[in-house]
Amino acid sequence: QKTAYEIVDCDWSSDVCSSDLDHLTMTLTDPARVATQFEQLGFNLTPEESDPRLICFQPADEDVPNYIDLTEGEFEGFTLAVNVAETKGEERSQRWENEDGLETEATIVVGDGAGPLPWLPVQHRTPEAFSDPEWIIHPNGALGFIAVHAIADDPGAAMDALAKAWSAEGEEIFDGCAVVKTGAVELLIWSPSAYQNEYKDIEVIAPTRRPTVVGVGIAVERARPLQALLRANNVPFALAEGDRVLVAPEQAGGLLIEFLPQN
């Protein structure tokens, strides 16, 4: 049986379309604790002084960044960011310094979003800020953030609504799983039972509040060095078909991490 990735033929360096998911925001009551968890997984984050902390990857297109951000908030949750050429809304700035004291500043404009999954349109004024070589090289060999996993009681209906909102293409790839094709980062929407079956090796439990984001797919160079790093840091993981390496949500701030080796 083929995995969802094999059916979709996901390619982290694929051409960027008009409705790209460029980042995922994790709103956390204790982002420092979760940042430490991600460091144990072998990710390189922007400095502790930066707010939010970022996990940046090499983008597939220079105008569409590729990253995950960890921000502090009273109400925890995950929000998708859809890259747009222009939007009206709140302008936000982020600053951080490298080891040599050189400051990087990023400016984005955040518009009003909608459902059924939480999402916001985002216009990047300085997309190059997120691809500094100092931050996109990771000890675990991560190459790119290539997929978001979500759960909905009716994956097809959620797919249709989001594909329409984003002017994207949607497809039901098998019973209980649908995909919204959004450039280099694709959105896979699972039914609760299909999700639990797909990731039974790490005994995931579908959250009661849905639809919601539950995980991400990360392209990595090779599986064996990643496994050695996780073992050295005492991080439990499971191996799945296609040499995938699975890390349970409790090890990453409530977010399932699925590493997909490219070699």
Disulfide bonds with the S-S distance in Angstrom:
none
